[in-house]
Amino acid sequence: MSCVQCCCCVWVFYVVTYRFEGCVVCCIADVKAEMMKSQLPNSVLGKIYRLADVDQDGLLDADEFALMMHIIAIKLDGYDLPPSLPSHLVPPSKREKVQPTSSVSESAS
């Protein structure tokens, strides 16, 4: 992801966010609208959301939102989605919260 794409992701994140229990999180409806712009099938978008929700709280913070946008870009470039999130894609802010494995399963608890 280029610097321009990353800055765009950050800007879009702050447009679609609100405060929830002291944390800035994305409004699900606005995230869905952003995801739908990709024109990917709903089943693919659902998998992307689950991969990006690293801490599996059902909400996306800024790092997870940027990760989601990055995974969408990867898919749009023609690559297959991984069955689980590769460890090198786990945002630094989430690395201590996930199991130290080679990848993070989309169905891990």
C-alpha positions, 0 to 999 in steps of 0.5 A: 500500500502506498503512502497516498493509499494509506493516508486516504485510508486514515482519512476515510477511517476518521470520516466513518468513526465514532466513539464507543466506550472511550475508543474510536471505532468504525460505524458498521454501516459506514464500513459496509458502504466503504467495502461495497465500493470495491464491488467484491461479492458479499461473501468475500467482503465478510471474509475480509472483515473477519480477517481484518478484525484481528482482536475479534471484537466485532469492531474495527479500530484505525489499524484494523480499518487500514488492514481491511482496506489493504486486504481489499486492495490485494484482492482487487489486484487478483490475489486470493485471500489467505485462509488466516491472517499472515503474522506479517499483516498483524498491525503492531498495535495488535501483535501482543493481543494475538497468539504468536503463530505464523498466522491468525485464524479468522475463526480464532477466539 
